[in-house]
Amino acid sequence: MRILITGGTGLIGRRLCAFLTAQGHTLTVLSRQHSSVVKVLCGADVIPMCGLDEYRADTVFDAVINLAGEPIADRRWTASRQKILRNSRIGLTTALLRRIADAHHKPAVLLSGSAIGYYGDHGDDWQDESSSAGQDFGALLCVEWEGAALPAAAMGIRLCLLRTGLVLDAAGGVLQKMRLPFQLGLGMQIGDGRQWMSWIHIDDYIALLYSLLMDASAAGRFNMVAPNPVQNAGWTAALAHQLHRTAWLKMPAAVLRLMLGERALLLTGGQRVRPAQALARGFAFRYPELAAALDHLWQVPD
Ligand SMILES: NC(=O)c1ccc[n+]([C@@H]2O[C@H](COP(=O)([O-])OP(=O)(O)OC[C@H]3O[C@@H](n4cnc5c(N)ncnc54)[C@H](OP(=O)(O)O)[C@@H]3O)[C@@H](O)[C@H]2O)c1
């Protein structure tokens, strides 16, 4: 298939590019980076696209995977930062959909990004794809991000919305950030440790995404998470255990709120998310339990 990927240079995107190339697909990666950088990050065979103006009416893609988005956790959510976060997702998705609308040959399928932040913070209640959206900034961002992709369905394009959870990969993201503090014995529980963390091993993420890409019957919203989320206390204990350390420190939620502002909700709140659609489709997770996922990603010798 000829596939356009946005966000192909990111943590998930790089893994996806390697996987899809190995499967024999032809990839075009939309990126703000120089073409040579895109080829280093995504593979020598990918075709870099420097801007959406290169997606012309006669350009042919069979599928589009839309993952681009400014990192949400990196900086305080000031008004200007919120604008950047919105533009990089809603603005880009809207512009992408305009290009798709103008294309003579439309892609058969669009997989478009979202996040489990869609649900907001619901304490111990399970969330599946039919649960309602939250009201905080992150939730509203996801609602609009998904909304920007919806015109695809009206164009007869199969649309899968990827409500992504915490993606576990040793090479980046949350695990890479946490490894050193935990190795130094500075890993800590956040607040009362009861908030839920819905995670997924990168290999399962790629396999699930690929099954959605290839199966013409797949459409709708998909929680991209493993079936066994953990509470923050369990997460903290599992990471410490994997690295043969203890983690007895606790970060009070109030201190985090002071340090991070509204963004603290990403750590002090959480969602207990079930991948109901993936399970209903019979998707078999290779890493349904956190301990096995960590064991695979952080193979730490005794
Ligand atoms: N990783 C997770 O745990 C997780 C969890 C939930 C949701 N998600 C979502 O899934 C998507 C992929 O995640 P990831 O971890 O792979 O993200 P990532 O490593 O931060 O990469 C994000 C990608 O988005 C592009 N991008 C960033 N800022 C942009 C901007 N202002 N305008 C246009 N493009 C921009 C970048 O492409 P260029 O620099 O090449 O332009 C980059 O390749 C993101 O949208 C993220 O919000 C990820």
The ligand as a Gaussian input file, in Angstrom:
#p B3LYP/6-31G(d) Opt

LIG

0 1
 N        3.517000       8.065000      23.255000
 C        2.454000       8.037000      24.063000
 O        2.512000       7.472000      25.180000
 C        1.155000       8.671000      23.609000
 C        0.038000       8.590000      24.459000
 C       -1.163000       9.149000      24.055000
 C       -1.248000       9.802000      22.835000
 N       -0.154000       9.879000      22.045000
 C       -0.269000      10.625000      20.773000
 O        0.152000       9.824000      19.697000
 C        0.858000      10.635000      18.755000
 C        2.227000      10.016000      18.510000
 O        2.876000       9.885000      19.767000
 P        4.458000       9.866000      19.896000
 O        4.779000       9.494000      21.287000
 O        5.033000       9.100000      18.780000
 O        4.764000      11.421000      19.713000
 P        6.178000      12.162000      19.549000
 O        7.304000      11.227000      19.696000
 O        6.130000      13.370000      20.411000
 O        6.136000      12.613000      18.019000
 C        5.147000      13.517000      17.611000
 C        5.264000      13.776000      16.133000
 O        4.388000      14.851000      15.829000
 C        5.026000      15.797000      14.997000
 N        4.801000      17.125000      15.571000
 C        5.153000      17.558000      16.808000
 N        4.818000      18.838000      16.959000
 C        4.246000      19.212000      15.782000
 C        3.718000      20.442000      15.303000
 N        3.721000      21.536000      16.084000
 N        3.206000      20.473000      14.048000
 C        3.240000      19.377000      13.265000
 N        3.744000      18.207000      13.654000
 C        4.235000      18.130000      14.898000
 C        6.510000      15.499000      14.991000
 O        6.879000      15.408000      13.622000
 P        8.010000      16.315000      12.925000
 O        8.896000      16.860000      14.015000
 O        8.703000      15.348000      12.035000
 O        7.262000      17.353000      12.183000
 C        6.653000      14.150000      15.683000
 O        7.043000      13.160000      14.785000
 C        0.956000      12.037000      19.336000
 O        0.000000      12.847000      18.718000
 C        0.638000      11.846000      20.800000
 O       -0.034000      12.954000      21.367000
 C        1.039000       9.333000      22.391000

